[in-house]
Amino acid sequence: MTVHPFIEAEKRAGHNVKRACELMKVSRSAFYQRLKNTPGPRAARDRELAEQITQVHARSRGTYGAPRIHAVLKGQGQACGRRRVARLMRAAGLQGLHRRRHRSTTVADPRAGDRPDLLRRDFAPGRETTTARWCGDITYIPTGQGWLYLATVIDISTRKVIGWATADHLGTSLAADALKAACHQRRPQDPVIFHSDRGMQYTSRDFARLAAAWNIRLSVGRTGVCWDNALAESFFATLKNELVSRHAWETHAAARSAIFEYIEGWYNTHRLHSSLGYQSPAQYETSAA
């Protein structure tokens, strides 16, 4: 219950509270009880922020922690600090998701020894000049029909997943389909560097021919060094944490539908990335255009 503003104003002005209560048909005891229980400005602001934080957390599918929720509120013009957001989240029993360790599906190809590493762990975002930088990897998704394998292609400059494909096998065609999807979406006119691990899917002759047809230079990291393809690994860690670990699918079709909705309906278009200044890939692309 809130204190009647007229009576409260009369009290602050030193006027007769009894008369003000009579005019408003409110007993003095009820007025003073409400006045006593009325929270101060900071407590009232905490209550308002807690409601907004709960809404943002729900819209993020329960994945955002304090940094991203603070970024959303800041973008909405809300004046509050990150520590305050963290405190209110703890009080409300809210927390973001933490990443789990990624399990590699890489089967190294000894023939990839002469292929260079053209990135040298340079995964910094930013507007490309003449040569675009893409990276890709493959992971597995459990379903009632067995493993569903997912291959992705990520634009390093914007963190956007620009190509992806799924299959019930780990053949070269899986990686090739993801790269084809990226090429059809981006239609690159300038040279492109595509970086991957040394898995046999990426070092096969068929994959090399596909890359050459699109003027793509292939780059690989060192064997057993996950940091050499850290951005692709990071996406899969996020996918597993925010989607795969929270759902179970009976069929490959159901899993693929969920992956489509996550990538195209959430990750690329709405999910905030700390490396992009807490913008989504779509927002970042627009602001950098």
Backbone torsions as a table, in degrees:
resi	resn	phi	psi	omega
1	MET	NA	144.6	179.4
2	THR	-104.6	154.0	177.6
3	VAL	-74.3	139.0	179.7
4	HIS	-63.0	122.4	-173.5
5	PRO	-61.5	-35.6	-178.9
6	PHE	-65.9	-46.6	-178.5
7	ILE	-66.2	-40.8	179.3
8	GLU	-63.1	-39.6	178.4
9	ALA	-65.2	-40.4	177.6
10	GLU	-63.0	-39.1	179.7
11	LYS	-65.5	-44.8	179.0
12	ARG	-62.0	-33.1	-179.0
13	ALA	-81.1	-2.2	178.6
14	GLY	80.2	16.7	-179.7
15	HIS	-84.3	177.3	-176.1
16	ASN	-74.0	108.8	-178.9
17	VAL	-67.8	-37.1	-179.6
18	LYS	-58.5	-46.9	-179.7
19	ARG	-65.0	-39.8	179.3
20	ALA	-63.9	-39.4	178.7
21	CYS	-65.4	-39.2	178.6
22	GLU	-63.9	-40.4	179.5
23	LEU	-64.0	-37.8	-178.0
24	MET	-90.4	-0.5	179.3
25	LYS	59.6	45.4	178.3
26	VAL	-126.8	133.6	178.5
27	SER	-71.8	148.9	179.4
28	ARG	-63.8	-37.4	-179.6
29	SER	-63.4	-40.6	178.3
30	ALA	-66.7	-39.1	179.4
31	PHE	-62.6	-47.5	-178.0
32	TYR	-69.2	-31.2	176.5
33	GLN	-66.6	-43.7	177.5
34	ARG	-65.7	-39.3	179.1
35	LEU	-62.3	-39.6	-179.5
36	LYS	-66.2	-37.2	-176.1
37	ASN	-89.9	-2.2	-178.6
38	THR	-75.7	125.4	-179.9
39	PRO	-68.3	155.4	176.7
40	GLY	-72.6	175.9	-177.6
41	PRO	-58.9	-39.9	-178.4
42	ARG	-68.7	-42.1	178.7
43	ALA	-64.4	-39.0	178.5
44	ALA	-65.1	-38.8	178.7
45	ARG	-68.0	-38.2	176.7
46	ASP	-60.6	-41.5	179.4
47	ARG	-63.4	-41.3	179.4
48	GLU	-65.9	-44.6	179.4
49	LEU	-65.0	-39.0	-179.9
50	ALA	-60.1	-38.9	177.6
51	GLU	-65.4	-42.4	179.8
52	GLN	-67.6	-40.0	178.6
53	ILE	-62.0	-43.1	179.3
54	THR	-61.8	-39.0	179.0
55	GLN	-66.9	-44.8	179.6
56	VAL	-63.9	-42.8	179.7
57	HIS	-61.0	-40.8	178.9
58	ALA	-66.1	-42.4	179.7
59	ARG	-65.3	-26.2	178.7
60	SER	-83.4	7.6	-178.7
61	ARG	66.9	27.6	179.3
62	GLY	74.9	20.7	-175.2
63	THR	-101.7	-26.4	-173.3
64	TYR	-75.3	137.9	169.3
65	GLY	-97.0	-169.7	-175.6
66	ALA	-59.2	-43.1	-178.2
67	PRO	-58.0	-46.4	-178.1
68	ARG	-73.2	-38.3	177.3
69	ILE	-64.5	-39.1	176.8
70	HIS	-61.9	-40.2	179.2
71	ALA	-63.9	-39.3	178.4
72	VAL	-64.4	-47.5	-179.4
73	LEU	-62.8	-40.0	178.0
74	LYS	-62.5	-40.9	177.6
75	GLY	-64.9	-23.3	178.1
76	GLN	-89.6	3.5	178.7
77	GLY	85.1	14.4	179.9
78	GLN	-84.9	129.5	179.9
79	ALA	-91.7	105.0	177.6
80	CYS	-161.6	152.9	179.7
81	GLY	-91.3	160.8	-179.4
82	ARG	-64.6	-36.9	179.6
83	ARG	-65.4	-35.2	178.2
84	ARG	-66.3	-40.6	177.1
85	VAL	-62.3	-44.5	179.7
86	ALA	-62.0	-41.1	179.3
87	ARG	-63.0	-44.8	-179.1
88	LEU	-68.4	-32.4	176.4
89	MET	-66.5	-42.5	178.3
90	ARG	-61.9	-42.9	-179.7
91	ALA	-63.1	-32.2	-179.0
92	ALA	-89.6	-2.1	-179.2
93	GLY	73.1	27.7	-179.2
94	LEU	-104.0	144.2	174.7
95	GLN	-153.8	155.2	177.0
96	GLY	-83.0	174.0	178.5
97	LEU	-90.2	144.1	178.1
98	HIS	-107.7	142.8	-175.8
99	ARG	-69.6	148.6	173.1
100	ARG	-105.0	163.4	-179.1
101	ARG	-67.5	141.0	-180.0
102	HIS	-89.7	137.3	177.9
103	ARG	-102.7	125.6	-173.4
104	SER	-79.4	146.9	174.1
105	THR	-110.8	13.1	-173.7
106	THR	-73.6	128.7	169.5
107	VAL	-112.9	106.0	-172.6
108	ALA	-65.2	145.1	177.7
109	ASP	-108.8	117.7	-178.9
110	PRO	-62.6	-18.7	-180.0
111	ARG	-75.8	-7.2	-177.4
112	ALA	-86.5	7.3	-175.3
113	GLY	-62.0	-28.1	-176.4
114	ASP	-94.4	4.3	179.2
115	ARG	-87.8	131.6	-173.1
116	PRO	-81.1	162.6	169.7
117	ASP	-98.2	104.2	-175.4
118	LEU	-87.9	-10.4	-177.4
119	LEU	-97.7	-38.3	-177.1
120	ARG	54.4	46.2	177.5
121	ARG	63.4	22.0	176.8
122	ASP	-86.7	88.5	179.7
123	PHE	-108.9	21.9	-178.8
124	ALA	-67.7	136.0	177.2
125	PRO	-74.0	165.9	178.3
126	GLY	148.2	162.8	-177.5
127	ARG	-70.8	127.2	-179.9
128	GLU	-74.7	155.5	178.5
129	THR	-102.0	-81.9	-177.7
130	THR	-108.0	-31.8	-177.0
131	THR	-117.1	117.9	177.3
132	ALA	-76.7	153.5	180.0
133	ARG	-122.5	121.5	177.2
134	TRP	-121.8	157.6	173.5
135	CYS	-142.5	160.1	-177.6
136	GLY	-154.0	164.4	179.8
137	ASP	-163.5	176.3	-179.8
138	ILE	-130.4	139.9	175.0
139	THR	-137.6	176.5	-175.7
140	TYR	-118.8	148.0	178.7
141	ILE	-126.9	122.7	179.9
142	PRO	-76.3	138.6	174.9
143	THR	-142.4	171.4	177.2
144	GLY	-66.0	-17.6	178.3
145	GLN	-97.6	8.4	-177.0
146	GLY	104.9	-173.6	-176.4
147	TRP	-66.3	138.8	167.9
148	LEU	-113.1	126.0	-177.0
149	TYR	-99.0	138.9	-176.7
150	LEU	-121.8	125.2	174.4
151	ALA	-112.1	139.9	-177.9
152	THR	-130.7	158.4	169.9
153	VAL	-130.0	124.8	-176.4
154	ILE	-116.9	133.8	172.7
155	ASP	-78.2	112.4	-174.4
156	ILE	-62.1	-34.5	-174.8
157	SER	-69.5	-25.3	-176.5
158	THR	-123.9	-6.2	-177.3
159	ARG	67.5	11.5	-178.0
160	LYS	-82.8	136.7	173.4
161	VAL	-79.5	106.8	-172.9
162	ILE	-98.9	-9.1	177.5
163	GLY	-158.0	140.4	176.1
164	TRP	-157.6	157.7	-179.9
165	ALA	-153.2	154.5	177.1
166	THR	-127.2	155.8	177.6
167	ALA	-162.9	167.7	177.3
168	ASP	-95.9	19.2	-179.6
169	HIS	-144.3	170.1	-180.0
170	LEU	-110.3	29.2	-178.7
171	GLY	-73.7	169.0	-179.6
172	THR	-59.1	-32.7	-177.4
173	SER	-61.1	-28.0	178.1
174	LEU	-64.2	-51.4	178.3
175	ALA	-64.5	-37.7	-179.2
176	ALA	-65.7	-40.3	179.7
177	ASP	-63.4	-39.0	178.1
178	ALA	-65.4	-41.2	179.3
179	LEU	-67.8	-39.0	176.5
180	LYS	-60.6	-42.9	179.5
181	ALA	-61.1	-40.5	178.6
182	ALA	-65.4	-41.7	-179.5
183	CYS	-66.3	-39.3	179.6
184	HIS	-69.3	-30.6	178.3
185	GLN	-77.4	-43.3	-175.4
186	ARG	-87.8	-29.6	-177.1
187	ARG	48.3	59.2	-173.5
188	PRO	-64.0	131.7	175.7
189	GLN	-99.5	-29.9	178.4
190	ASP	-97.3	167.3	-179.8
191	PRO	-60.0	151.7	179.6
192	VAL	-130.3	139.1	169.4
193	ILE	-102.0	125.6	175.2
194	PHE	-112.8	121.2	-176.1
195	HIS	-109.1	139.4	180.0
196	SER	-149.7	-177.5	170.4
197	ASP	-84.1	-170.9	-176.0
198	ARG	-96.1	24.8	178.4
199	GLY	-61.2	153.3	-175.2
200	MET	-64.8	-25.5	178.1
201	GLN	-63.1	-35.7	-175.1
202	TYR	-91.3	-13.2	-178.7
203	THR	-108.3	7.6	180.0
204	SER	-74.3	161.5	179.0
205	ARG	-67.0	-38.0	-179.7
206	ASP	-62.7	-41.3	179.1
207	PHE	-67.4	-38.3	178.7
208	ALA	-64.6	-39.4	178.9
209	ARG	-65.6	-40.7	178.2
210	LEU	-62.4	-44.4	179.9
211	ALA	-62.5	-42.9	-179.6
212	ALA	-63.5	-36.0	-179.6
213	ALA	-63.9	-25.9	179.4
214	TRP	-104.4	12.9	179.4
215	ASN	60.6	43.6	-179.3
216	ILE	-107.9	128.3	176.1
217	ARG	-91.5	129.9	-177.2
218	LEU	-91.0	139.2	-178.6
219	SER	-134.4	143.3	179.2
220	VAL	-134.5	152.3	174.9
221	GLY	-88.0	-178.2	179.6
222	ARG	-79.6	155.2	-179.4
223	THR	-65.3	128.9	175.5
224	GLY	75.3	9.8	-179.5
225	VAL	-113.4	96.0	-173.7
226	CYS	-66.2	-26.4	-177.8
227	TRP	-66.0	-20.1	179.5
228	ASP	-72.3	-13.5	173.8
229	ASN	-133.7	45.6	-169.2
230	ALA	-62.4	-36.2	-176.3
231	LEU	-67.0	-43.6	178.0
232	ALA	-64.4	-40.6	177.5
233	GLU	-63.0	-39.7	-178.0
234	SER	-63.6	-41.4	178.9
235	PHE	-61.3	-44.2	-179.1
236	PHE	-65.5	-36.1	177.1
237	ALA	-62.1	-40.6	178.0
238	THR	-67.0	-45.0	179.0
239	LEU	-59.3	-46.0	-179.1
240	LYS	-64.1	-41.0	-176.0
241	ASN	-71.4	-42.9	-172.9
242	GLU	-90.9	-19.2	-177.2
243	LEU	-125.7	-62.3	-169.0
244	VAL	-63.2	-42.3	-176.6
245	SER	-71.8	-9.9	-175.6
246	ARG	-108.6	-0.5	-176.9
247	HIS	-140.1	161.7	174.0
248	ALA	-134.5	135.0	-178.0
249	TRP	-121.0	137.4	-179.6
250	GLU	-78.9	-30.7	-174.8
251	THR	-127.5	161.4	174.1
252	HIS	-62.6	-38.6	-178.5
253	ALA	-62.5	-41.4	179.5
254	ALA	-65.6	-41.3	179.2
255	ALA	-65.6	-41.9	-180.0
256	ARG	-64.1	-38.7	178.2
257	SER	-62.8	-40.6	178.8
258	ALA	-67.6	-38.6	178.3
259	ILE	-65.2	-42.2	177.2
260	PHE	-58.8	-47.4	-178.5
261	GLU	-64.4	-36.8	-179.5
262	TYR	-68.4	-48.7	-176.0
263	ILE	-70.6	-52.4	-173.6
264	GLU	-83.0	-29.6	-176.5
265	GLY	-97.2	-13.4	-177.4
266	TRP	-132.0	-61.9	-170.8
267	TYR	-61.2	-51.2	-177.2
268	ASN	-72.7	-32.5	-168.5
269	THR	-103.3	-27.5	-173.1
270	HIS	-129.5	-30.7	-172.9
271	ARG	-67.5	129.7	-178.6
272	LEU	-81.1	137.7	-179.8
273	HIS	-114.4	126.4	-179.8
274	SER	-62.1	-34.2	-179.3
275	SER	-71.2	-14.6	178.7
276	LEU	-104.8	20.1	-178.4
277	GLY	70.0	35.1	-179.3
278	TYR	57.1	51.5	169.6
279	GLN	-123.4	159.0	172.4
280	SER	-80.6	161.3	176.4
281	PRO	-54.7	-41.1	179.5
282	ALA	-63.9	-43.1	177.8
283	GLN	-63.6	-42.1	-177.9
284	TYR	-64.6	-41.4	178.2
285	GLU	-61.4	-42.5	-179.6
286	THR	-65.5	-42.8	-178.4
287	SER	-70.8	-26.7	-179.2
288	ALA	-89.0	-9.3	-177.2
289	ALA	-70.1	NA	NA
